[in-house]
Amino acid sequence: MINASLFLALLYGAGLQAAIAVLLTPFPRLRGTLIGLSAAALALIGLAALSRWDSLIGLSETRFRPLPGAAIVFTADPFGLVMAALIAQLALAGTLYAGAYAHRAPTPTPAHAPLAMALATMGAIMVALSANLLTMFVAYVILALAAGALAGTGVRGGGAQALTLTTMLLTTFAFLMPAVAWTYAIAGDVGFTGIGLSAATLLPLQSDALLALFVLGLAMAALFPAHRWLTDAAAAGGPYAGPLAAGVVVAAGGAALVKVCAFVFGPVLAQARVLADPLALLALAQSVAFAVIALGKDQLGARLGYLGAAQMGLVVAGLLTGVQAATFGAIVLLIGYLFAGATALMAVTTIALATGRTKASQMSGLGRRMPFTFAALLIAALGLAGAPPLGGAWARVWLAAGAGEAGAGWAAIAIGANSILSFAALAPLCLRALWGPSAGPGTFRPDIGSPLLIAPMMVCAIATMALFVFVDPLGRVLAGALEGLS
Amino acid sequence: MGLELARLHAPGLFILAPLAAAALAAMAPPGRWAWVVAAVCGVVMAGLAFDFARSASEGLPEGYRLGDVSGPFGAALRVDAVSAAAVALVAAFAGPALATAGWLARGAFDRAKEPIAVALLLAMIAGHFAMALSGDLITLWLALQLSAVSAAALTALAGSRDPRALPAAGRALVAAGISATLVSLGALIAFRAAGSVEVRAIAGALASAPTQAAAAALGLGMVVAALSGAAILAPFNHWAVLAVGRAPHPAAALIVGAGAAAGFFAIVRIWSAAAPLGGDWPGAPAAAMGLAGLGLVSATIGSAQAAAASDLRRLCAYVAAAQWGCAGLVLAAGGPGAVAAGVFQTAAASLGLIGLLGMIALVERGGRGAAETGLDGFGRVAPVSAIGVTIVLLCVVGAPMTAGFTAKWLMLAALMERQWWWAAVVVAGATLSAAILAARLCERIWLRAPERLGGIAGERRLGWVWLILGAGGALLFGVQPDPLVRLAQAAAAALLGMPPP
């Protein structure tokens, strides 16, 4: 009974948040407080669900039946549960940070932003807990629309909204929907555990074409050429840049790709190598090339955006190998990126709010006046680089081991290059900020160091470090879910 | 007793009741009485049509004859799940069009001409019902002419207030003339080849007398070409686009909705007679490819035109061409699943179009004209209506939890199952184009500042009738599609000559 209630609360908790956002629009102060409280409650529910994960496994919730033979079904599988719980934590950090930001920002945050954030959280959790492709698609569309609305809250560059919405809708309806329908046509089923995709049911190259449709359709995973929404959203800044470019949205994109690669394809991925290999190669190239581009960007948001897209390149490459070790590495890297990326984007947004400075070349000496913010940024930089003792280090080890198992040991060079470039893009900047000469007085607002702005950032930074310890338990939780892979 | 009698003679009533109401309206004095007659007729016809559609799942009599003799002296009406679906779609447009005509067409005609305008509206609907039910080519010819000439005359009547309506009416009249010529020639050729003007008899001739098959097929092909104009399939939709742009709202709604649905189902009936029933006839695959080609061209051109259109009325006509084109494409793939998907798509497309017509009514009666810019800031001026419009746009795109999604899903799954990859790409392309269009309109509705502020008042509320039907239906059949799926499957079985599911 308690387990079922926990599962339902995790599933529908963000819906309550959305209802509060709509119903209490005329009372902004009360709305903000209740949204914060409901986000905190959801995060606690997520932690509780995670602590009792083995009791929750197998619980399911069936809603509508919008298609003959296919229903909207959610289930508590190990991977979905982990991701849903993490999304709830990221959503709390994002919500609290946005609330604190709104109190201090010179321009008001759009009124629809809390609703969009709640819907994005709901969509992301639904993606994570989806039991079949149809449910995942429905949740993905909700998330795509919410992400489009969130992208409009950026303080720089109004084009991010149109780009995000267009990219999401185009890829979703042009690639993802045909992919899901095609899977249904081939297998006669859309459930992750019952899909009969096998060598016998697939024609030559059919698995390749299907995989390509899925990968291109999941734009939230930010594989080139569908990465621009992420880089632009990060560059646009604003309180929701974190949730968008490194929080709930990217988490859902990564989770959806994991489900497709590990649960829909599984062992069949081995026979889709005609396109899977070039796609993995493209993703690896992205992980290096985008990190190089990031180095050349002076605008910090854009730099983080490209670094994020580079990280997602590694995640996609790992998942496309179809090897258990690399898949696990990709999942750990994804989780690590979510926390490190969110930390970095929140730090950069805080710096912009406090000082008006948005460029890497303007950061020198600022760290002495904003020690918490720059400490968080430094931890995020180390996390993105995969430096021990942070979780990203394990991820890279597993990825390299998986690549070797898949006969692509040379991929370790790209993984290493990504680490070095990510480090070079952020760490020297943090060191200059903490110990370099001051760049001048600027328009610093000393009152900006509010605990509510600092706390979410610091919690995400701590989570980035904690992942190093939690990789082993994570491996035990996911072991069953990934056992179908080679 | 009376209800049972009405049910028994429903096919005849669909044609005769609007004609009788038209006569009554024409005799009424200028004023509201003619509109009241139209509204009552619309509500009654809608109720009768949905009862007819519901009873389709319980089995319908084989056929119904008006005048006891087949054409040219009587009308052979087909009574099956296909006509049930077609009649329901015609009524879905005709009901609200007639019920709201008195308000939404206000000011479009001189007061003295209102009774004749109402009579023409009713005559047009009679023609659409007849087209949906017709089982022989002469009835089809009559139905087509009744609806086409009425549409042209209604558009011309609006010319006293809008001079640009007259050229549009002229084009509609020319199109009516061309279609009359094509259908009469086609019927003559088919009659010479098959010895009958009944579609089923011609189909039998296609199967049993291959020597006559080519001529019969030519005749049917000419009829299909004429019907493509009524079904506003691109590229035969030029007249309709002009007429929809200038006709009063109810007439435009009937052209783009009821007429298109009736014309489309008439095409489908002829195709089903030629292709699956005449399975021994070697031209059957060519007939299927002909329908597929028509669908391909309409879906492609319609999608491109819709994406580029800035006038909401024209946009509605182009969306119709694209959506009906997709339906034609998937129907041509054959097989129970694909045909059912095609029929479902016609229903989903109709719901989307009904909602779009509601959007146009709201914007136009709000004094913003039919330009796309009229939607600017609509979400701030009328948030509830704007949510309805957004749902409708999502249905057109095929977003989950709307009927459009179920339709797109069924179409893609059926096309992929039959390995019609190119057709699946076309449907995906049309979806993409609809997504661009919807994103553009939503951006105007929700993110732009309104031209001027003001609430929804008075007659604009009548637009809600359309919007509630469209958005409500889209959501209802998106969450619970089973009734529509069953009707679509029954229609597919009837089209393919299979026992009902």
Interface residues (C-beta under 8 A of the other chain):
Chain A: F64 R65 P66 L67 P68 F137 V138 V141 I142 G152 Q161 A162 L165 T166 L169 L170 F173 A174 F175 M177 P178 V180 A181 W182 Y184 A185 I186
Chain B: V397 G398 A399 P400 M401 F405 T406 K408 W409 L410 L412 A413 A414 M416 E417 A424 A428 G429 T431 L432 A434 A435 I436 A438 A439 E443 L447 G478 V479 Q480 P481 D482 V485
